[in-house]
């Protein structure tokens, strides 16, 4: 299938630059910019470097998915900015997690029913529901202009807009900085991405405690397809998770773990989620690393980066 070609595209491009014998924390070459180094780390299964992904940017200090939230995580040293996309009634891609603008702006209504100019007239709101006159909902193009060469961009909600996103990323020259993921079958993903000679990085999301997640994972394993990484989510630890992680390691792929809240990483009792680490000490993140994770999405990027630096895994 064409699918295997795009999965390995990034790896082939960076293997000579990024890989070395054994584990390595340092890049082998000087990179042209920060984003290029992160891309190399994402494509290098041998590195000890842990890639840090910030969920919707620095939403604790700025409105989520705002330009200011992006700039803040870039200053922190975050490697990947995770964002969500929605399409306005006049076909403008904007950074918005919800289907409506009610929670995140001073306006109301579904994004798909509102023009971009109308949305741009609204103020973004902070997590504490405070309106911020200096912050408006950015378009994807505006966000990518800020991110270019500085940080890799992960589109979480947005695979359905792949063609529209590609037009923007190609025009800005940032397609190689883009990481998109999803839960669709391999054939569907290939039907969309296979049409493009230059492709975004892609990884599947595996809800390993759920039937659909298990079926999707089996597709990859049984076909011998090795993605860049797997985003693994689980509510309950046990044989399903252990077998999944073992198979990923045999493939020499990477493991992405979300520490955003308990339901994504083993439940309350596992003690791996961000707020638990904040309350009980960042050493809790060692549990995530011990599973083999080398990509972590967090709502507390400063805490995680500080811990990783202290153990030499985010230099």
C-alpha positions in Angstrom: 0.0 0.0 0.0 1.1 3.6 -0.5 0.4 4.1 3.2 3.8 2.6 4.2 5.5 5.1 2.0 4.3 8.2 3.8 4.8 6.6 7.2 8.5 6.2 6.4 8.9 9.4 4.4 10.1 11.5 7.4 12.3 8.7 8.8 14.1 8.3 5.5 14.8 12.0 5.2 16.3 12.3 8.6 17.8 8.9 9.3 21.3 9.8 8.2 21.2 13.1 10.1 19.6 11.9 13.3 20.5 8.3 13.9 23.7 7.0 15.5 24.7 3.7 17.1 23.1 3.2 20.5 21.2 5.8 22.5 22.0 9.5 21.9 20.8 12.7 23.5 22.6 15.0 21.2 21.9 15.5 17.5 24.7 14.3 15.1 24.6 17.5 13.1 23.8 21.2 13.4 20.2 21.8 12.4 19.0 24.8 10.5 16.4 25.6 13.1 14.6 24.3 16.2 11.8 22.6 14.2 14.2 20.6 12.1 15.9 19.2 15.3 12.5 18.2 16.7 11.6 16.4 13.4 14.8 14.5 13.6 14.1 13.4 17.2 10.6 12.3 16.2 12.0 10.2 13.4 14.8 8.7 15.5 13.8 5.6 17.5 17.3 5.4 19.1 17.4 8.8 20.8 16.8 9.3 24.5 15.4 12.7 23.9 11.8 13.0 25.1 9.6 15.1 22.8 7.3 17.4 24.8 3.9 18.3 23.3 1.9 21.2 24.7 -1.9 20.7 24.7 -3.5 23.8 23.2 -0.5 25.9 24.1 0.0 27.7 27.4 -3.7 27.9 28.3 -3.0 28.4 32.0 -1.6 31.9 31.3 -3.2 32.8 27.9 -6.4 31.8 26.0 -6.1 28.3 24.6 -5.0 28.0 21.0 -4.1 31.7 20.9 -1.0 33.2 19.3 0.2 34.2 22.8 -0.3 30.7 24.1 1.9 29.4 21.2 4.6 32.0 21.7 4.7 31.1 25.4 5.3 27.4 24.9 8.0 28.2 22.3 9.8 30.2 24.9 9.5 27.3 27.4 11.3 25.0 25.0 8.3 22.9 24.0 8.8 20.7 21.0 5.3 20.3 19.6 2.3 22.6 19.7 -1.0 20.6 19.7 -3.9 22.5 18.2 -7.5 21.9 17.0 -9.1 23.1 13.8 -12.6 24.1 12.9 -13.9 25.5 9.6 -16.0 28.8 9.4 -19.0 29.2 7.2 -16.8 31.1 4.7 -14.2 28.2 4.7 -11.5 29.7 6.9 -9.6 27.3 9.1 -9.4 28.6 12.7 -7.9 27.3 15.9 -10.8 26.1 18.0 -11.4 22.9 20.0 -15.1 23.1 20.5 -17.8 23.0 17.8 -19.1 26.4 19.2 -17.3 29.5 20.2 -19.3 29.9 23.4 -16.7 28.7 25.9 -13.6 30.2 24.3 -14.8 33.6 23.1 -17.2 36.4 24.0 -19.4 35.3 21.1 -21.9 32.5 20.6 -22.8 29.9 17.9 -21.3 27.1 15.9 -18.1 27.8 14.1 -19.5 26.3 10.9 -22.4 28.8 11.0 -20.3 31.9 11.5 -18.1 33.9 9.1 -14.4 34.4 10.1 -14.9 38.2 10.3 -17.7 37.7 12.9 -15.5 35.4 14.9 -12.6 37.8 14.7 -14.8 40.5 16.2 -15.0 38.4 19.4 -12.5 38.4 22.2 -10.9 35.1 23.3 -11.5 34.1 26.9 -9.1 32.6 29.4 -9.6 29.4 31.3 -11.1 31.5 34.1 -13.7 32.9 31.7 -12.1 36.3 31.5 -12.4 38.2 28.2 -9.1 39.3 26.7 -9.5 42.3 24.3 -5.9 41.8 23.0 -6.5 38.2 21.8 -8.6 37.0 18.9 -9.1 33.5 17.5 -6.3 33.0 15.0 -6.5 31.4 11.6 -4.4 28.3 10.9 -2.3 30.4 8.5 -1.6 33.0 11.2 -0.6 30.3 13.7 1.7 28.5 11.2 3.4 31.8 10.3 4.4 32.0 14.0 5.4 28.4 14.3 7.5 28.2 11.1 11.0 26.8 11.8 10.4 27.2 15.6 8.1 24.3 16.7 6.4 21.3 15.2 2.7 21.5 14.9 0.3 18.7 15.8 -3.2 18.9 14.4 -5.4 16.8 16.7 -8.9 17.6 15.5 -8.6 18.2 11.9 -7.9 15.2 9.7 -11.1 15.9 7.8 -9.6 19.2 6.6 -6.4 17.6 5.3 -6.7 19.0 1.7 -7.4 22.5 3.0 -4.5 22.3 5.5 -2.1 21.1 2.8 -2.8 24.2 0.7 -1.8 26.4 3.5 1.2 24.4 4.6 2.6 24.0 1.1 2.2 27.8 0.5 4.1 28.5 3.7 6.7 25.8 3.3 5.9 24.1 6.6 4.4 20.7 5.5 7.4 18.8 7.0 6.7 20.5 10.3 3.2 19.1 10.5 2.1 16.0 12.5 -1.4 14.8 12.1 -3.0 11.8 13.8 -6.3 10.0 13.8 -8.3 6.8 14.4 -9.3 6.0 10.8 -8.4 2.7 9.1 -5.1 2.6 7.2 -6.8 2.4 3.8 -8.8 5.6 4.5 -5.7 7.5 5.6 -3.8 6.4 2.5 -6.7 7.5 0.3 -6.3 11.0 1.6 -2.6 11.4 2.1 -1.4 9.2 -0.7 -2.4 11.8 -3.3 0.4 14.2 -2.1 4.1 13.8 -3.0 5.0 15.7 0.2 3.1 14.6 3.2 2.6 15.5 6.9 3.9 13.2 9.5 1.1 10.8 10.6 0.5 8.6 13.6 -2.5 6.5 14.6 -4.4 6.9 17.9 -4.9 3.6 19.7 -7.5 3.4 22.5 -6.2 0.0 23.5 -9.0 -0.8 26.0 -11.6 -0.3 23.3 -12.6 -2.7 20.5 -12.1 -0.2 17.7 -8.7 0.7 19.1 -7.6 -2.9 19.3 -8.8 -3.5 15.7 -6.8 -0.5 14.4 -3.7 -1.6 16.2 -4.1 -5.1 14.8 -4.2 -3.6 11.3 -0.7 -2.1 11.8 0.8 -5.1 13.4 -0.6 -7.7 11.0 0.3 -5.7 7.9 3.8 -5.1 9.2 3.3 -1.3 8.9 5.6 0.7 11.2 4.3 4.2 11.8 6.3 7.1 13.1 4.7 6.5 16.6 1.5 5.3 18.2 -0.5 7.5 20.5 -1.6 5.0 23.1 -4.5 5.8 25.4 -5.8 3.5 28.2 -8.1 3.7 31.2 -7.2 0.4 32.7 -3.7 -1.1 32.9 -3.2 -4.8 32.3 -2.6 -7.4 29.6 -4.1 -5.3 26.7 -1.7 -2.4 27.4 1.3 -4.6 28.2 0.9 -6.5 24.9 0.4 -3.3 22.9 3.5 -1.6 24.3 5.6 -4.8 23.8 4.5 -5.0 20.1 5.3 -1.3 19.5 8.8 -1.8 21.0 9.4 -4.9 18.7 8.5 -2.7 15.7 11.0 -0.1 16.9 8.3 2.6 16.7 7.8 5.4 19.2 5.2 5.6 22.0 3.2 8.8 22.6 1.4 9.1 26.0 -1.0 11.8 27.1 -0.7 12.8 30.7 -3.5 15.4 30.5 -5.9 13.5 32.7 -6.3 10.1 34.3 -8.6 8.5 31.8 -5.9 8.7 29.1 -3.1 7.1 31.1 -4.3 4.4 33.4 -6.8 6.1 35.7 -6.4 7.8 39.0 -4.6 4.9 40.7 -1.7 4.9 38.1 -0.6 8.4 39.3 0.8 9.4 35.9 -1.3 12.4 35.0 -0.2 16.1 35.1 -2.1 17.3 38.2 -0.9 14.3 40.2 2.7 15.2 39.2 2.1 18.8 40.2 0.7 17.8 43.6 3.1 14.9 44.3 6.3 15.7 42.5 7.4 15.6 38.9 9.2 12.3 39.5 5.8 10.7 38.8 6.6 11.2 35.1 9.2 8.5 35.5 6.3 6.0 35.4 5.5 7.2 31.9 9.1 6.9 30.8 9.3 3.4 32.2 6.6 2.4 29.9 8.8 3.3 27.0 7.2 6.7 26.1 9.4 9.1 24.2 6.7 11.6 23.3 4.5 13.1 26.1 1.6 15.4 25.6 1.1 17.6 28.7 -0.9 20.4 30.2 2.1 21.3 32.5 4.9 21.7 30.0 7.2 23.7 32.3 7.0 21.1 35.0 7.6 18.2 32.6 10.5 19.9 30.8 12.2 20.8 34.1 12.0 17.2 35.2 13.3 15.8 31.9 16.2 18.3 31.9 17.1 17.2 35.4 17.5 13.6 34.2 19.2 14.5 30.9 16.4 13.7 28.6 15.5 17.2 27.2 18.8 18.9 26.6 
